[in-house]
Amino acid sequence: MEHQRDNLIGVLQSVWLWRRPIRNICVLTGAVSIVIALLLPNYYKSTAICYPASPELANPEKLFGSSGQATEYYGTDQDLDRIAEIANSNALVDYMVEQFNLYVHYDIDSTSKDGQFKVRKRFRKLYLAQKNKNEALEISVEDTDPEIAAKMANAAMKKTDEMARKLNTESQGRLLAAIDDNIQRKQEELKRLGDSLEQLQARSGIYDPVAQGEQLALNLASAESDVVKNRARLEVLEPNPLIPRDTIAYIKANLRAAEQQRRMLTRGVEGDQPSDGVKQLTLERYSTGLARLQVLRDLHYQARKQLSYDLERYYQIKAVFNTEISAIHIVEKAEPALRKNRPVRNLIVLGSVISVFLLSALGAVVVDAYRDVNWENVLRRS
């Protein structure tokens, strides 16, 4: 303990012996630091604060209420990280350099080899985009002009919003192009189905399966009834000699007409080529064409239904695409600072003087400690 105390006394003795040089150095350093501190320009800091908006706000299903789920208006931590990454990107930095002509503002030669690197580095020293303690994004800019600092902070926030929205609109644009191509193909398919349906209706004569089927059944039932009735009359009256032959001939003619009608309704007539191009509907044609007609009509209905859904979704996405939905919620816009942010001149002067004092004291101790050393012998041995 006594040895340590002696060492401390030795240190104090060395400092005391060198007090005048140390004092002079500290005074000179203080004077120089005061001059330098006074020559340093004042920097003013402006800060804009925002929260990320939820990507669901640009979701057509959520926007038009077709999903049935509640919409979140504020983004998650991942959304905040994405916005912060955009705010710190070189694309935003280059935009700020061009927008505010920072080569001239920072007095950097734009034609030099390292011009772009230097202006980016200088701007990033005065620019900060980071999350704060409340999980919001703070965009801060320092400048010697408080008005310019506020304008730059607001411009950076606006550009961040624009770049984030562009990422969404690019995705929506690709989706719109894919849906548009799909709609065109489905429209062509729907046209082919419609043409096939028209051709089948023309060949089969079926346009309203339910109504025509009921009418065909009634006609067949009526024709069959006439055949049975006339045949029964003929069987009863023909053997009776008292019945005039004209009556029997009339009944036979009615029977042949009923049988012909039944045959036409069942199978049609060979070489049936009516002038209007529409064949008579028969039971055979109805039975043969009904199944294919129902399949085509179902396919046509499903194609129209899907096309209608795709068109509705296309117009919803296009409406969102054409609407500028902000990617951020602005809490506070940057305003010109009322007081400088730096430099703190008294701390610069005080820190310089204390640092020089400590270094001078250390130098005095080292000089006293090795005063008795013969440096020539030491150098000669080495």
ABEGO torsion letter per residue (X at the ends): XAAAAAAAAAAAAAAAAAAAAAAAAAAAAAAAAAAAAAABBBBBBBBBBBBBBBAAAABAAAAAGAAGBBBBABBBAAAAAAAAAAAABAAAAAAAAAAAGAAAAAGBBAABAAAAAAAAAAAAAABBBBBBAAGBBBBBBBBABAAAAAAAAAAAAAAAAAAAAAAAAAAAAAAAAAAAAAAAAAAAAAAAAAAAAAAAAAAAGBABAAAAAAAAAAAAAAAAAAAAAAAAAAAAAAABAABBAAAAAAAAAAAAAAAAAAAAAAAEBBGBBBAAGBBBBBAAAAAAAAAAAAAAAAAAAAAAAAAAAAAAAAAAAAAAAABBBBABBBABBBBBBABBAOBBAAAAAAAAAAAAAAAAAAAAAAAAAAAABBAAAAAAAX
